[in-house]
Amino acid sequence: MTTGFYLAAISGAVFSFIVGCIWYTLLFGKTWQKEMVFSEAKIKTIFTPKKMFFAFVCEWMAAFCTVGLLFNLQVPLVAKTAMLATVIIFSGIKLSIFDGKSFKTILINEGYRLLSALILTLTFTIFM
């Protein structure tokens, strides 16, 4: 693995996590909270420092795996991104349907997942 690989994964994880924080607070926070039927008290129990740290670790691991896939798949970058986005989004939609999520919640969640995949592709393109 090259230095670019690590830079792509680490910067992708950090940038994606920051975008996720903005996505689920400033941009769609109130709508997401309403659709999930979460009270302010529930939100405070969900977004604790410990859980946020664990969420970042998960983002970091996903970023390393995603950049590894982008690096090793022998197809054009556009095809890699499309395949990655398809797997992420449709598996998320399937789980959301069975979890009884609303259409708005699915759009918010899968919109972020798509954006995250695009961020990782961008950092991969920059550093690799």
C-alpha positions as CSV (number, residue, x, y, z in Angstrom):
1,M,0.0,0.0,0.0
2,T,1.2,3.4,-0.9
3,T,1.1,6.6,1.1
4,G,-1.6,7.8,-1.2
5,F,-3.8,4.9,-0.2
6,Y,-3.6,5.8,3.5
7,L,-4.1,9.5,2.7
8,A,-7.2,8.7,0.6
9,A,-8.7,6.5,3.2
10,I,-8.0,8.7,6.2
11,S,-9.0,12.0,4.5
12,G,-12.1,10.3,3.0
13,A,-13.2,9.0,6.4
14,V,-12.7,12.4,8.1
15,F,-14.4,14.4,5.3
16,S,-17.3,11.9,5.0
17,F,-17.8,11.9,8.8
18,I,-17.9,15.7,8.9
19,V,-20.3,15.8,6.0
20,G,-22.5,13.2,7.8
21,C,-22.6,15.4,10.9
22,I,-23.7,18.4,8.8
23,W,-26.2,16.2,6.8
24,Y,-27.9,14.8,10.0
25,T,-27.9,18.1,11.9
26,L,-28.0,21.3,9.8
27,L,-29.4,20.0,6.5
28,F,-31.8,17.2,7.4
29,G,-31.6,16.9,11.2
30,K,-35.1,18.0,12.1
31,T,-36.8,16.1,9.3
32,W,-34.8,12.9,10.1
33,Q,-35.6,13.3,13.8
34,K,-39.3,13.7,13.1
35,E,-39.4,10.7,10.7
36,M,-37.5,8.5,13.1
37,V,-39.9,9.7,15.9
38,F,-37.0,10.6,18.2
39,S,-37.5,13.0,21.1
40,E,-34.8,15.5,22.1
41,A,-34.0,13.3,25.1
42,K,-33.6,10.3,22.8
43,I,-31.3,12.3,20.5
44,K,-29.1,13.1,23.4
45,T,-28.8,9.4,24.3
46,I,-27.9,8.5,20.7
47,F,-25.3,11.2,20.0
48,T,-22.9,10.7,23.0
49,P,-19.2,11.1,22.6
50,K,-18.6,7.4,23.0
51,K,-21.1,6.5,20.3
52,M,-19.8,9.2,18.0
53,F,-16.2,7.9,18.4
54,F,-17.4,4.4,17.6
55,A,-19.3,5.7,14.6
56,F,-16.1,7.4,13.4
57,V,-14.1,4.2,13.8
58,C,-16.7,2.4,11.7
59,E,-16.5,5.2,9.1
60,W,-12.7,4.8,9.1
61,M,-12.8,1.1,8.6
62,A,-15.4,1.4,5.8
63,A,-13.2,4.0,4.1
64,F,-10.1,1.8,4.2
65,C,-12.1,-1.1,2.7
66,T,-13.7,1.1,0.1
67,V,-10.4,2.6,-1.0
68,G,-9.0,-0.9,-1.1
69,L,-11.8,-2.0,-3.5
70,L,-11.4,1.1,-5.6
71,F,-7.6,0.4,-5.8
72,N,-7.9,-3.3,-6.7
73,L,-10.9,-3.5,-9.0
74,Q,-9.6,-3.5,-12.6
75,V,-12.5,-1.5,-14.2
76,P,-12.8,2.2,-14.9
77,L,-13.3,4.5,-11.9
78,V,-16.8,5.5,-13.0
79,A,-17.8,1.8,-13.1
80,K,-16.2,1.2,-9.7
81,T,-18.2,4.1,-8.2
82,A,-21.4,3.0,-9.8
83,M,-21.0,-0.6,-8.5
84,L,-20.1,0.6,-5.0
85,A,-23.0,3.1,-4.8
86,T,-25.4,0.4,-6.1
87,V,-24.4,-2.1,-3.5
88,I,-24.5,0.4,-0.6
89,I,-27.8,2.1,-1.6
90,F,-29.8,-0.9,-2.5
91,S,-28.7,-2.9,0.5
92,G,-29.6,0.1,2.7
93,I,-33.0,0.5,1.0
94,K,-33.8,-3.2,1.5
95,L,-33.0,-3.0,5.3
96,S,-34.9,0.3,5.6
97,I,-38.0,-1.3,4.0
98,F,-38.0,-4.2,6.4
99,D,-37.3,-1.8,9.3
100,G,-40.4,0.1,8.4
101,K,-38.6,3.4,7.6
102,S,-40.5,6.1,5.8
103,F,-39.7,7.2,2.3
104,K,-38.2,10.4,3.6
105,T,-35.9,8.6,6.0
106,I,-34.8,6.3,3.2
107,L,-34.0,9.3,1.0
108,I,-32.1,11.1,3.7
109,N,-30.1,8.0,4.7
110,E,-29.3,6.7,1.2
111,G,-28.5,10.3,0.1
112,Y,-25.8,10.4,2.7
113,R,-24.5,7.0,1.7
114,L,-24.3,8.0,-1.9
115,L,-22.5,11.3,-0.9
116,S,-20.1,9.3,1.2
117,A,-19.3,7.0,-1.7
118,L,-18.6,10.0,-3.9
119,I,-16.4,11.6,-1.2
120,L,-14.3,8.4,-1.0
121,T,-14.1,8.2,-4.8
122,L,-13.0,11.9,-4.8
123,T,-10.3,11.4,-2.2
124,F,-9.2,8.2,-4.0
125,T,-8.9,10.2,-7.2
126,I,-6.9,13.0,-5.5
127,F,-4.4,10.8,-3.7
128,M,-4.0,7.8,-6.0
